[in-house]
Amino acid sequence: MPTEIERKFLVKNDSYKQEGHSVYIHQGFLSTEKERVVRVRIAGKKAYLTVKGISVGIGRAEFEYKIPMADAKFMLEHLCSGPTIEKNRYYINKEGFIWEVDEFLGDNAGLVIAEIELDSEDQDYPVPGWLGEEVTGDARYYNAELVARPFRSW
């Protein structure tokens, strides 16, 4: 079973922008239940359907599938609950690890989160100078939660 082991952090400055490239992402949720989250995402010129299970520690089951762009657009427009999320995602390689830094737009503008996927919960990883406070496990920062309670409403 595929497992996502991920740590999340706030970002304290924008120097990461000089270290990677960005892709525009538009995503919405077909289900945001605690036990299962189902997301549709368009990232650049590709589209995906992702199913995530409940978190256990910092890991959870994750299944992701490429889908046709037309299907993703239809789901975003007609099937997703609540508002959708838009963001620019920067991909930054640090010592063989890929950091993903999300700059949220719209109702979540002002929020910038960095994520790193690991092979195990206790794996060491490089700590860039722009990395701020860890927010792993804080549900307010889950994308599915940002649909229900956008950052601007905090």
Secondary structure as the mmCIF struct_conf table of DSSP 4:
data_model
#
loop_
_struct_conf.conf_type_id
_struct_conf.id
_struct_conf.beg_label_comp_id
_struct_conf.beg_label_asym_id
_struct_conf.beg_label_seq_id
_struct_conf.end_label_comp_id
_struct_conf.end_label_asym_id
_struct_conf.end_label_seq_id
STRN STRN1 THR A 3 VAL A 11
BEND BEND1 LYS A 12 LYS A 12
BEND BEND2 ASP A 14 ASP A 14
HELX_RH_3T_P HELX_RH_3T_P1 SER A 15 GLN A 18
TURN_TY1_P TURN_TY1_P1 GLU A 19 GLU A 19
BEND BEND3 GLY A 20 GLY A 20
STRN STRN2 HIS A 21 GLU A 33
TURN_TY1_P TURN_TY1_P2 LYS A 34 GLU A 35
STRN STRN3 ARG A 36 ALA A 43
TURN_TY1_P TURN_TY1_P3 GLY A 44 LYS A 45
STRN STRN4 LYS A 46 GLY A 53
STRN STRN5 VAL A 56 VAL A 56
TURN_TY1_P TURN_TY1_P4 GLY A 57 ILE A 58
STRN STRN6 GLY A 59 LYS A 66
HELX_RH_AL_P HELX_RH_AL_P1 MET A 69 PHE A 74
HELX_RH_PI_P HELX_RH_PI_P1 MET A 75 LEU A 79
STRN STRN7 SER A 81 LYS A 94
TURN_TY1_P TURN_TY1_P5 GLU A 95 GLY A 96
STRN STRN8 PHE A 97 PHE A 104
HELX_RH_3T_P HELX_RH_3T_P2 GLY A 106 ASN A 108
TURN_TY1_P TURN_TY1_P6 ALA A 109 GLY A 110
STRN STRN9 VAL A 112 GLU A 117
BEND BEND4 ASP A 119 SER A 120
TURN_TY1_P TURN_TY1_P7 GLU A 121 ASP A 122
TURN_TY1_P TURN_TY1_P8 GLY A 129 TRP A 130
STRN STRN10 LEU A 131 GLU A 134
TURN_TY1_P TURN_TY1_P9 THR A 136 GLY A 137
HELX_RH_3T_P HELX_RH_3T_P3 ALA A 139 TYR A 141
BEND BEND5 TYR A 142 TYR A 142
HELX_RH_AL_P HELX_RH_AL_P2 ASN A 143 ALA A 148
BEND BEND6 ARG A 149 ARG A 149
HELX_RH_3T_P HELX_RH_3T_P4 PHE A 151 SER A 153
#
